[in-house]
């Protein structure tokens, strides 16, 4: 796809000429996406395990990021982390298809997480969701990160559309969906959340600065098990 700008990011991360390079502490073996202000890091099972266990030193060593006090996952993410860790333990090659960490590039501060719910279903759809720490809301981080991940996902073979389920009264998340170019295509009911609008896009919006190492999905793949808490866009 022509969505990505070609700036030649190496597998090891930032180009050496990028003034925002924070040093040699960042993960160097997993996918990353650079946007205007953010660095998105795809998380693997080991990193999720450190997050779940509350091991700040190991988590910072694996990500190069600093995390708020007390150390915890963003709202709505805590219950989903063990499930995603177990999925990645069983399928290590699926890094990128589950959670990504949102980091402010200039400071190295982790401000939230976003991600997908596994490789595409048989119809080519992928579900996206995000959660920010409360102190990071209102700065446009969710839109910037989601635009980048939508572009990454739509660039993978087998992906036809990105979907999100959003509580119909959640104005902030509805605004993010609108900025992503998502259109409402249906409604579902969740026992815990209530009525959710189903939104979908087949086109990427915005342009990240660099394209990450590509992780391709197979052309045909059985529909993945969905974790409901991670399929909701927003909090």
C-alpha positions in Angstrom: 0.0 0.0 0.0 1.1 3.6 -0.6 0.0 4.7 2.9 3.5 4.4 4.5 6.2 7.0 4.0 9.4 5.4 3.1 12.1 6.7 5.4 14.2 3.5 5.7 13.7 2.4 9.4 16.1 -0.5 10.0 15.0 -3.6 11.9 17.0 -2.2 14.9 14.7 0.8 15.3 15.2 4.5 14.8 17.5 5.7 12.0 20.8 6.8 13.5 20.1 10.3 12.2 16.8 10.7 14.0 17.3 13.3 16.7 14.7 11.7 18.9 16.7 8.5 19.3 16.7 7.9 23.1 19.8 5.7 23.2 20.4 2.0 23.1 17.8 1.0 25.6 14.9 0.5 23.3 13.8 -3.0 22.2 15.5 -3.9 19.0 13.9 -7.2 17.9 10.2 -6.4 17.7 8.1 -4.3 15.3 7.9 -0.6 16.0 6.1 2.4 14.4 7.3 6.0 14.6 4.7 8.8 14.3 5.1 12.5 14.7 5.2 12.3 18.5 5.0 8.7 19.4 6.9 5.4 19.4 4.7 2.3 19.2 6.3 -0.9 20.4 4.8 -4.3 19.7 4.8 -6.3 23.0 5.9 -9.9 23.3 5.0 -12.5 25.9 8.0 -11.8 28.1 7.2 -8.1 28.2 3.6 -8.7 29.1 4.7 -11.1 31.8 6.8 -8.4 33.4 3.9 -6.0 33.2 1.5 -8.5 34.8 4.0 -9.3 37.6 4.6 -5.6 38.3 8.3 -5.9 37.7 9.2 -2.3 36.9 12.9 -2.9 36.4 12.4 -5.8 33.9 9.6 -4.0 32.1 11.7 -0.8 31.6 14.7 -2.9 30.5 12.6 -4.6 27.9 10.8 -1.5 26.6 13.1 1.4 27.4 10.1 3.3 28.7 9.1 4.8 32.0 5.8 3.9 33.5 3.4 5.8 35.9 3.3 5.2 39.6 1.9 2.8 40.8 2.8 0.4 38.0 -0.4 -0.9 36.5 -1.9 -1.5 33.1 -4.2 1.3 31.7 -7.9 1.1 32.5 -9.6 -1.9 30.9 -6.3 -3.6 30.0 -5.4 -5.4 33.2 -7.8 -8.3 32.8 -6.8 -8.8 29.1 -3.1 -8.9 29.6 -2.8 -12.6 30.8 -4.9 -13.7 27.9 -2.8 -11.9 25.4 0.4 -13.1 27.0 -0.8 -16.7 26.8 -1.7 -16.2 23.1 1.8 -14.9 22.4 3.5 -17.7 24.3 1.6 -20.2 22.2 2.3 -18.2 18.9 5.5 -16.1 19.3 5.4 -15.1 15.6 2.1 -13.2 16.3 3.9 -10.3 17.9 2.3 -7.2 16.4 -1.1 -8.8 16.2 -1.8 -8.2 19.9 -0.8 -5.2 22.2 1.5 -2.3 21.4 2.9 0.1 24.0 2.3 3.8 23.3 5.4 5.8 24.2 6.1 9.6 23.9 9.2 9.6 21.9 10.6 12.8 23.3 10.4 11.7 27.0 10.3 7.9 26.9 7.1 8.0 28.9 4.5 5.2 28.4 1.1 6.7 28.1 -1.1 3.7 27.2 -1.6 0.7 25.1 -3.4 -0.2 21.9 -3.6 -3.3 19.9 -5.4 -5.9 17.8 -7.1 -9.1 18.9 -5.1 -11.5 16.8 -4.6 -12.2 13.1 -7.5 -11.5 10.7 -10.7 -13.5 10.8 -11.7 -15.5 7.7 -13.5 -12.4 6.3 -10.3 -10.3 6.6 -11.4 -8.2 9.6 -9.3 -7.3 12.6 -10.5 -5.7 15.8 -8.7 -2.8 17.4 -8.8 -1.3 20.8 -6.9 1.2 23.0 -6.6 2.4 26.6 -4.7 5.4 27.9 -3.6 6.3 31.4 -6.0 9.0 32.6 -3.3 11.6 32.8 -2.5 11.1 29.1 -6.0 11.8 27.8 -6.8 14.9 25.9 -3.5 15.2 24.0 -4.5 13.4 20.8 -2.3 10.4 21.6 -5.1 7.9 20.9 -5.9 9.2 17.5 -2.2 9.4 16.5 -1.4 5.9 17.7 -4.6 4.4 16.2 -4.0 6.0 12.8 -0.6 4.4 12.7 -1.7 0.9 13.8 -4.6 0.9 11.4 -2.2 1.7 8.6 0.1 -1.1 9.7 -2.7 -3.6 9.9 -4.2 -2.7 6.5 -0.8 -3.1 5.0 -0.7 -6.8 6.0 -1.7 -9.5 3.5 -5.2 -10.8 4.3 -6.5 -7.8 6.1 -9.5 -6.2 4.5 -11.0 -4.0 7.3 -10.4 -2.7 10.8 -13.3 -2.8 13.2 -13.9 -1.3 16.7 -16.8 -1.6 19.1 -17.6 1.6 21.0 -20.1 2.4 23.8 -22.7 4.6 22.1 -22.4 7.2 24.8 -18.6 7.4 24.8 -18.1 10.7 23.0 -14.2 10.7 23.2 -13.9 7.3 21.5 -16.6 8.1 18.9 -14.5 11.1 18.0 -11.4 9.0 17.6 -13.3 6.6 15.4 -14.5 9.5 13.2 -10.9 10.8 12.9 -9.9 7.3 11.7 -12.5 7.5 9.0 -14.6 4.7 10.6 -18.2 4.3 9.6 -20.9 2.7 11.8 -21.9 -0.7 10.4 -23.9 -2.2 13.2 -24.8 -2.6 16.9 -24.0 -5.3 19.4 -24.8 -5.7 23.1 -22.3 -6.5 25.8 -23.4 -7.7 29.2 -20.9 -5.6 31.0 -20.8 -2.4 28.8 -24.2 -2.3 27.3 -25.0 -1.2 23.7 -21.9 -0.9 21.5 -21.7 0.6 18.0 -19.7 -1.4 15.5 -17.4 0.8 13.4 -15.3 -0.1 10.4 -12.7 1.3 8.0 -11.0 -0.1 5.0 -8.7 2.9 4.4 -5.8 4.2 6.4 -5.8 7.9 7.4 -2.7 9.9 8.2 1.0 9.1 7.5 3.4 7.8 10.1 7.0 8.9 9.6 8.4 5.5 9.1 7.3 2.0 8.2 8.1 -0.8 10.7 9.4 -4.3 9.8 6.4 -6.0 8.2 4.8 -9.1 9.8 2.6 -10.6 7.2 -0.6 -12.5 7.9 -1.4 -15.7 5.9 -4.0 -15.3 3.2 -6.3 -17.7 5.0 -6.5 -18.1 8.8 -9.0 -19.5 11.2 -10.9 -16.9 13.1 -9.0 -16.1 16.3 -10.7 -16.2 19.7 -11.6 -12.7 20.7 -11.0 -11.2 24.1 -14.0 -8.9 24.6 -12.2 -6.4 26.9 -9.6 -5.7 24.2 -12.0 -5.2 21.4 -13.5 -1.9 22.7 -12.0 1.3 21.4 -11.5 3.6 24.3 -12.3 3.4 28.0 
